[in-house]
């Protein structure tokens, strides 16, 4: 494993990609726990108004992401896109301190964060192009390792945010986040070298030759990923409420459940990425549905909090597969369109989280916290059926290693 990790650094710019991904995860998560508090207490939004605010800004990211992805795979300089996206994110977070009008803030955040949403998938796309150029056999491992660093950033970011908030208040929090994105933009601008390889995703007419969502090969997995990300978001909302209200657990037990799952995700994600030479990403996604099904079945019949704590090992495997190998799933389907494949995965996660966040509380209100787990089980089964019935023609690293190049 150590030797395989060392070989990843033979990929051009990989060490810089690692730093950027860790900083991106940290930058996003520093303010995430406090956005709702700041928006309601300092700006005066209602809880419903904040929900609409986040929904609109998230959908803006999906739309801008899709447009920028098409442009990036059609010849626009990817490095320039990343720098502009990082600068835009910095402006987006600074807007919270400049504008106190709901509609002005909504416009600014929707615009700047919408453009900034392209940063992460474009870094993934740049990394995939570098991996293709280096002729590495560990592209899935390389991408899943980068994705694990985003998760690591999400682990340490809230702690950093708490320290900044206690020392410098909300001004320090948002300015510190903006500074992180400015720093990433500087790193990319000064140290990331442009790709010299020719565009792989263009045909003779200059149009990107990818199936996009009009093809069932991409559309059906995209729907399945939305459902799986929605399930994960619903679980994140419902599990703490389920522990406290149904199982009479403590807040400490809630913290243990969240920490155990988050702590296990990263090593499992890296380990699963290393399995890319033995099993296809499509097979891993099928397995993840089985694992998620077992997890929600356990939660449906659980009677004590310790059962949920023990079940986090299962949950961590499910999350690690979806988060870590999901990106490689779409890059296998569209190897010549790294920007679009990374964006489809990113958009699927955004839409899924949005659906889960909006629907999770509503479902719990009508059927109760325990039966939310049953709904998640049904969604996982539906995802399994979609993935099982979809025709997967992605080029896996398993088949590529077995078939010698001509």
C-alpha positions as CSV (number, residue, x, y, z in Angstrom):
1,X,0.0,0.0,0.0
2,X,2.8,2.4,0.9
3,X,4.5,1.7,-2.4
4,X,1.3,2.4,-4.3
5,X,0.8,5.7,-2.5
6,X,4.4,6.7,-3.4
7,X,3.7,5.9,-7.0
8,X,0.8,8.4,-7.0
9,X,3.3,11.2,-6.7
10,X,4.6,10.3,-10.2
11,X,1.4,11.8,-11.5
12,X,2.2,15.4,-12.5
13,X,1.0,17.9,-10.0
14,X,-0.5,15.3,-7.6
15,X,1.0,16.7,-4.4
16,X,-0.5,20.1,-5.3
17,X,-3.9,18.4,-5.9
18,X,-3.7,16.8,-2.5
19,X,-3.0,20.1,-0.8
20,X,-5.8,21.8,-2.7
21,X,-8.4,19.1,-1.9
22,X,-7.6,19.2,1.8
23,X,-7.9,23.0,1.8
24,X,-11.1,23.0,-0.2
25,X,-12.7,20.5,2.3
26,X,-11.5,22.6,5.2
27,X,-12.6,25.9,3.7
28,X,-16.2,24.7,3.0
29,X,-16.6,23.0,6.4
30,X,-15.2,25.9,8.5
31,X,-18.4,27.9,8.0
32,X,-20.9,25.2,7.3
33,X,-22.0,24.5,10.9
34,X,-22.5,28.3,11.5
35,X,-24.2,29.5,8.3
36,X,-27.7,28.9,9.6
37,X,-26.9,30.6,12.9
38,X,-25.4,33.6,11.3
39,X,-28.1,33.9,8.7
40,X,-31.0,33.7,11.3
41,X,-29.4,35.6,14.2
42,X,-27.3,38.2,12.4
43,X,-29.1,38.8,9.1
44,X,-32.6,38.0,10.4
45,X,-33.6,35.2,8.0
46,X,-36.4,32.8,9.1
47,X,-35.6,29.1,9.1
48,X,-37.7,28.7,6.0
49,X,-36.1,31.6,4.3
50,X,-32.7,30.1,5.0
51,X,-33.8,26.8,3.5
52,X,-34.9,28.6,0.3
53,X,-31.6,30.6,0.3
54,X,-29.5,27.4,0.5
55,X,-31.7,25.6,-2.1
56,X,-31.4,28.3,-4.7
57,X,-27.6,28.7,-4.2
58,X,-27.1,25.0,-4.4
59,X,-29.1,24.7,-7.7
60,X,-27.1,27.6,-9.0
61,X,-24.0,25.6,-8.4
62,X,-25.5,22.7,-10.4
63,X,-26.4,24.9,-13.4
64,X,-23.1,26.8,-13.5
65,X,-21.2,23.5,-12.9
66,X,-22.8,21.9,-15.9
67,X,-22.1,24.8,-18.2
68,X,-18.5,25.2,-17.1
69,X,-17.9,21.5,-17.5
70,X,-18.9,21.6,-21.2
71,X,-16.7,24.6,-21.8
72,X,-13.7,23.0,-20.0
73,X,-13.9,19.8,-22.1
74,X,-14.2,21.8,-25.2
75,X,-10.9,23.6,-24.9
76,X,-11.0,26.3,-22.3
77,X,-8.0,26.4,-20.1
78,X,-8.8,24.3,-17.0
79,X,-6.2,25.9,-14.8
80,X,-7.8,29.3,-15.5
81,X,-11.3,27.9,-14.6
82,X,-10.0,26.7,-11.3
83,X,-8.4,30.0,-10.4
84,X,-11.5,32.0,-11.3
85,X,-13.7,29.5,-9.4
86,X,-11.5,29.8,-6.3
87,X,-11.6,33.6,-6.5
88,X,-15.4,33.5,-6.9
89,X,-15.7,31.3,-3.8
90,X,-13.7,33.9,-1.8
91,X,-16.0,36.6,-3.0
92,X,-19.0,34.5,-2.1
93,X,-18.0,34.0,1.5
94,X,-17.0,37.7,1.8
95,X,-20.5,38.6,0.6
96,X,-21.9,37.5,4.0
97,X,-20.1,40.3,5.7
98,X,-20.9,43.0,3.0
99,X,-24.6,42.5,2.3
100,X,-27.3,42.4,5.0
101,X,-30.2,42.5,2.6
102,X,-31.7,39.0,2.0
103,X,-32.2,39.5,-1.7
104,X,-28.9,41.2,-2.4
105,X,-27.1,38.5,-0.4
106,X,-29.0,35.8,-2.2
107,X,-28.0,37.2,-5.6
108,X,-24.3,37.6,-4.7
109,X,-23.9,34.2,-3.0
110,X,-25.9,32.5,-5.8
111,X,-23.6,34.1,-8.4
112,X,-20.2,33.7,-6.8
113,X,-20.7,30.4,-5.1
114,X,-22.4,29.1,-8.3
115,X,-19.2,29.8,-10.2
116,X,-17.1,28.6,-7.3
117,X,-18.8,25.2,-7.3
118,X,-16.9,24.3,-10.4
119,X,-13.6,24.3,-8.5
120,X,-13.6,20.9,-7.0
121,X,-14.8,18.9,-10.1
122,X,-12.3,20.8,-12.2
123,X,-9.5,19.8,-9.9
124,X,-10.6,16.2,-10.1
125,X,-10.8,16.6,-13.9
126,X,-7.3,18.1,-14.0
127,X,-6.0,15.2,-11.8
128,X,-7.6,12.6,-14.2
129,X,-6.0,14.2,-17.2
130,X,-2.6,14.1,-15.4
131,X,-3.2,10.5,-14.5
132,X,-4.0,9.7,-18.1
133,X,-0.8,11.5,-19.2
134,X,1.3,9.6,-16.7
135,X,-0.1,6.2,-17.9
136,X,-0.7,5.2,-14.3
137,X,-2.6,2.0,-13.6
138,X,-4.1,3.4,-10.4
139,X,-6.4,6.2,-11.6
140,X,-9.2,5.1,-9.4
141,X,-6.9,4.9,-6.4
142,X,-5.6,8.3,-7.2
143,X,-9.0,9.9,-7.4
144,X,-10.4,8.1,-4.3
145,X,-7.3,9.3,-2.3
146,X,-8.0,12.9,-3.4
147,X,-11.6,12.4,-2.4
148,X,-10.6,11.1,1.0
149,X,-8.6,14.3,1.6
150,X,-11.8,16.3,1.1
151,X,-13.4,14.2,3.8
152,X,-10.4,14.8,6.0
153,X,-10.9,18.6,5.5
154,X,-14.5,18.2,6.5
155,X,-13.3,16.5,9.7
156,X,-10.8,19.3,10.8
157,X,-12.7,22.3,9.3
158,X,-15.4,22.6,12.0
159,X,-12.8,22.5,14.7
160,X,-10.8,25.3,13.0
161,X,-14.1,27.2,12.6
162,X,-14.9,26.9,16.3
163,X,-11.4,28.3,17.2
164,X,-11.7,31.2,14.7
165,X,-15.3,32.0,15.8
166,X,-14.3,32.2,19.4
167,X,-11.3,34.3,18.7
168,X,-12.5,36.7,15.9
169,X,-16.3,36.2,15.6
170,X,-18.2,35.9,12.3
171,X,-15.9,38.5,10.6
172,X,-12.9,36.3,11.2
173,X,-14.8,33.2,10.2
174,X,-15.9,34.4,6.8
175,X,-12.6,36.3,6.1
176,X,-10.6,33.3,7.1
177,X,-12.6,31.1,4.7
178,X,-12.1,33.6,1.9
179,X,-8.4,33.7,2.7
180,X,-8.2,29.9,2.3
181,X,-9.8,30.1,-1.2
182,X,-7.5,33.0,-2.2
183,X,-4.5,30.9,-1.0
184,X,-5.7,27.9,-3.1
185,X,-6.1,30.2,-6.1
186,X,-2.5,31.4,-5.6
187,X,-1.2,27.9,-5.4
188,X,-2.9,26.9,-8.6
189,X,-1.9,30.0,-10.4
190,X,1.8,29.9,-9.5
191,X,2.5,26.2,-9.2
192,X,0.1,24.2,-11.4
193,X,1.4,23.7,-14.9
194,X,-1.0,23.6,-17.8
195,X,-1.7,20.3,-19.6
196,X,0.1,20.0,-22.9
197,X,-1.8,17.0,-24.1
198,X,-4.4,17.5,-26.9
199,X,-8.0,17.5,-26.1
200,X,-9.4,14.0,-25.9
201,X,-13.0,14.8,-25.7
202,X,-13.5,16.6,-29.1
203,X,-14.6,15.0,-32.3
204,X,-13.9,16.4,-35.8
205,X,-16.7,18.9,-35.5
206,X,-15.3,20.4,-32.3
207,X,-18.1,19.1,-30.2
208,X,-17.6,17.1,-27.1
209,X,-18.3,13.4,-27.9
210,X,-19.9,12.3,-24.6
211,X,-23.2,10.7,-24.0
212,X,-24.2,13.2,-21.2
213,X,-27.5,12.6,-19.4
214,X,-29.3,11.8,-22.7
215,X,-27.8,8.4,-22.7
216,X,-29.3,5.7,-20.4
217,X,-25.8,4.6,-19.6
218,X,-25.3,7.8,-17.7
219,X,-28.8,8.9,-16.9
220,X,-29.8,5.8,-14.9
221,X,-26.6,5.8,-12.7
222,X,-27.0,9.5,-12.2
223,X,-30.5,9.0,-10.8
224,X,-29.2,6.1,-8.6
225,X,-26.5,8.4,-7.2
226,X,-29.0,11.1,-6.4
227,X,-31.0,8.6,-4.4
228,X,-27.9,7.3,-2.6
229,X,-26.7,10.8,-1.7
230,X,-30.3,11.7,-0.6
231,X,-30.3,8.6,1.6
232,X,-27.0,9.7,3.2
233,X,-28.4,13.2,3.8
234,X,-31.6,11.9,5.3
235,X,-29.6,9.6,7.6
236,X,-27.4,12.4,8.8
237,X,-30.5,14.4,9.8
238,X,-32.6,11.5,11.2
239,X,-30.1,9.5,13.1
240,X,-29.4,12.0,15.9
241,X,-33.2,12.6,16.3
242,X,-33.8,8.9,16.3
243,X,-31.2,8.3,19.0
244,X,-32.5,11.0,21.3
245,X,-36.3,10.7,20.7
246,X,-36.8,7.0,20.0
247,X,-34.0,5.2,21.8
248,X,-33.7,7.7,24.7
249,X,-30.0,8.1,24.0
250,X,-27.8,10.9,25.0
251,X,-26.2,13.7,23.0
252,X,-22.8,12.1,23.8
253,X,-24.0,9.0,22.0
254,X,-25.0,11.1,19.0
255,X,-21.5,12.5,19.0
256,X,-19.9,9.1,19.2
257,X,-22.1,7.8,16.2
258,X,-21.1,10.8,14.0
259,X,-17.4,10.6,15.0
260,X,-17.1,6.8,14.5
261,X,-18.5,7.0,11.0
262,X,-16.5,10.0,10.0
263,X,-13.3,8.5,11.4
264,X,-13.7,5.2,9.6
265,X,-14.7,6.7,6.2
266,X,-11.2,8.0,5.2
267,X,-9.1,4.8,5.7
268,X,-11.9,2.7,4.2
269,X,-12.1,5.1,1.2
270,X,-8.4,4.7,0.5
271,X,-8.5,1.0,0.9
272,X,-11.4,0.6,-1.4
273,X,-9.7,2.8,-4.0
274,X,-6.8,0.3,-3.8
275,X,-9.2,-2.5,-4.8
276,X,-9.7,-0.9,-8.2
277,X,-7.2,-3.4,-9.7
278,X,-9.4,-6.3,-8.5
279,X,-13.0,-5.2,-8.8
280,X,-14.9,-2.7,-11.0
281,X,-16.5,0.5,-9.7
282,X,-19.8,-0.8,-11.0
283,X,-19.5,-3.9,-8.8
284,X,-18.5,-1.8,-5.8
285,X,-21.6,0.4,-6.3
286,X,-23.8,-2.8,-6.4
287,X,-22.1,-3.9,-3.2
288,X,-22.7,-0.5,-1.5
289,X,-26.4,-0.9,-2.0
290,X,-26.4,-4.3,-0.3
291,X,-24.4,-2.8,2.6
292,X,-26.7,0.2,2.9
293,X,-29.7,-2.1,2.9
294,X,-28.2,-4.1,5.8
295,X,-27.5,-0.8,7.7
296,X,-31.0,0.6,7.4
297,X,-32.6,-2.8,8.2
298,X,-30.5,-2.8,11.4
299,X,-31.7,0.7,12.2
300,X,-35.3,-0.2,11.6
301,X,-35.2,-2.8,14.3
302,X,-32.6,-1.2,16.6
303,X,-33.7,-0.9,20.3
304,X,-30.5,0.6,21.9
305,X,-28.0,3.3,20.9
306,X,-25.0,0.9,21.1
307,X,-26.5,-0.9,18.1
308,X,-26.2,2.2,16.0
309,X,-22.7,2.8,17.2
310,X,-21.7,-0.7,16.1
311,X,-23.5,-0.3,12.8
312,X,-21.4,2.8,11.9
313,X,-18.8,0.4,10.5
314,X,-21.4,-0.7,7.9
315,X,-22.4,2.9,7.3
316,X,-18.8,4.0,6.8
317,X,-18.2,1.4,4.1
318,X,-21.4,2.5,2.3
319,X,-20.4,6.2,2.4
320,X,-16.8,5.4,1.5
321,X,-17.8,3.6,-1.7
322,X,-20.3,6.2,-2.8
323,X,-18.0,9.2,-2.0
324,X,-14.7,7.6,-3.0
325,X,-15.5,5.4,-6.0
326,X,-18.6,7.3,-7.3
327,X,-16.4,9.8,-9.1
328,X,-14.4,7.0,-10.8
329,X,-17.6,5.3,-11.8
330,X,-18.5,8.2,-14.1
331,X,-14.9,8.8,-15.3
332,X,-14.9,5.1,-16.4
333,X,-18.1,5.9,-18.4
334,X,-16.7,9.0,-19.9
335,X,-12.9,8.7,-19.9
336,X,-12.5,11.4,-22.6
337,X,-14.5,14.0,-20.8
338,X,-13.0,14.5,-17.3
339,X,-14.7,17.8,-16.7
340,X,-18.2,16.6,-17.5
341,X,-17.8,13.2,-15.7
342,X,-16.6,14.9,-12.5
343,X,-19.4,17.5,-12.8
344,X,-22.1,14.9,-13.2
345,X,-20.9,13.2,-10.0
346,X,-20.7,16.6,-8.2
347,X,-24.2,17.6,-9.4
348,X,-25.6,14.2,-8.3
349,X,-24.2,14.7,-4.8
350,X,-25.5,18.3,-4.6
351,X,-29.0,17.4,-5.8
352,X,-29.1,14.3,-3.6
353,X,-28.1,16.3,-0.5
354,X,-30.7,18.9,-1.4
355,X,-33.5,16.4,-1.8
356,X,-32.4,14.6,1.4
357,X,-32.2,17.8,3.5
358,X,-35.6,19.0,2.3
359,X,-37.3,15.7,2.4
360,X,-35.8,14.1,5.5
361,X,-37.5,16.3,8.1
362,X,-40.8,16.2,6.2
363,X,-40.9,12.4,6.1
364,X,-40.0,12.2,9.8
365,X,-42.9,14.6,10.6
366,X,-45.5,12.3,9.0
367,X,-44.3,8.8,9.7
368,X,-41.9,9.1,12.7
369,X,-38.1,8.8,13.0
370,X,-37.9,5.0,13.0
371,X,-39.9,4.5,9.8
372,X,-37.6,7.1,8.0
373,X,-35.0,4.3,8.1
374,X,-37.5,2.0,6.3
375,X,-38.0,4.7,3.6
376,X,-34.2,4.9,3.2
377,X,-34.1,1.1,2.8
378,X,-36.7,1.3,0.0
379,X,-34.7,4.0,-1.7
380,X,-31.5,1.9,-1.5
381,X,-33.4,-1.0,-3.0
382,X,-34.6,1.2,-5.9
383,X,-31.0,2.4,-6.4
384,X,-29.8,-1.2,-6.6
385,X,-32.4,-2.1,-9.2
386,X,-31.4,1.0,-11.3
387,X,-27.7,0.2,-11.1
388,X,-28.3,-3.5,-11.7
389,X,-30.4,-2.9,-14.8
390,X,-28.2,-0.2,-16.3
391,X,-25.7,-1.2,-19.0
392,X,-22.2,-0.4,-17.7
393,X,-19.7,0.0,-20.5
394,X,-17.1,1.9,-18.5
395,X,-13.5,1.0,-19.0
396,X,-12.4,-0.4,-15.7
397,X,-8.8,-0.7,-14.5
398,X,-9.5,-4.4,-14.1
399,X,-10.2,-5.0,-17.8
400,X,-7.4,-2.5,-18.8
401,X,-4.8,-4.5,-16.9
402,X,-6.0,-7.8,-18.4
403,X,-6.0,-6.5,-22.0
404,X,-2.6,-5.5,-23.2
405,X,-2.4,-2.2,-25.1
406,X,-1.7,-2.4,-28.8
